[in-house]
Amino acid sequence: MPDTLVHMEPLLDRLGRPLETLRVSITDRCNFRCVYCMPKEVYGRDHVFLERKELLSLEEIARVVGLFAQLGVRTVRITGGEPLVRRNVEYLVELLREIPDLELALTTNGALLPQKAEALARAGLDRVTVSLDSVDDATFRALNDVDFPVDRVLEGIDAAAAAGLRVKVNAVVKRGANDDGLVALAEHFRGTGRLDDVVSADEIVAKIDAVWPLEPLPLARPDETARKWRYRDGLGEIGVIASVTKPFCGGCSRARLSAEGRLHTCLFATAGHDLRAPLRLGASDEELADLLRGIWGRREDRYSELRSAETAALPRVEMSYIGG
């Protein structure tokens, strides 16, 4: 853990946005082949994934996160690929738990959660987000494209809640693939406060509101990605993330660290900044902190707000690579 730096004033980018949240990808591998994320025709048997030596070690990740924490980060989300396929992920949570004043979250497809939930909670994880695109078994198997049953993921969600973790469920809703199951998904988690959806906000809200009337909730924080609605009968709430139709660039306080140590300052960035090289060449904590200050201080990303035919044509890093 970094111990040569004192806590400093929060970093601000060129648009006055602070650095508060860090998403850390710990692997580019996944045990699903979801058709919208890692389709088999791209990520097949011949696909070359990162070698172990290319990945940041768990200790290197903890060191970088410690520096980010001293520069203002308060929430760290562990992602992938699928983070639970990385060996000793519980040990990483233990290392991060030693960093003061951090909220620790993890995003997973839930396949390995029945076996991992208790150990993750013991290690100090605060909350988990489970990606679940349908509660219909046939639809879910078709979407994950590895014939994985939905009941196993639901078992993982229950195991996480039983272990004391706060649980949310994310769904990517694709027209013609699983949008007809949206109400069934909402019904399954209604009253649990667990469901977030990822797609066009207005249509999702309208479909659910037609069955169970909703009312909008105010934003709790300016950088919240989900717009939230509450069931009028008091049985919980839903959140909708729609970066395309309702971009949230103006309040974005997130940075993303890829599994091999490249720092991305926007989800739609075309490239990242290499942190692995200075880490392994012996850079001091102060030198690394100066590097992070410079990267964030030059940041002026507003991809979703500036989206156009020109930006759409730019190359982008795959979400499976930086964990969304």
Secondary structure, DSSP 8 states (H G I E B T S, - for coil): ---S-------B-TTS-B--EEEEE--S--S---TTTS-TTTSSTT-----GGGS--HHHHHHHHHHHHHTT--EEEEESS-GGGSTTHHHHHHHHHTSTT-EEEEEE-STTHHHHHHHHHHHT--EEEEE---SSHHHHHHHHSS---HHHHHHHHHHHHHTT-EEEEEEE--TTTTGGGHHHHHHHHTTTT-EEEES-HHHHHHHHHHHS-EEE---SSTT--EEEEEETTSS-EEEEE-TTTS--GGG--EEEE-TTSEEESSTT-S--EE-HHHHHTT--HHHHHHHHHHHHHT----TTTT--HHHHTS----HHHHT-
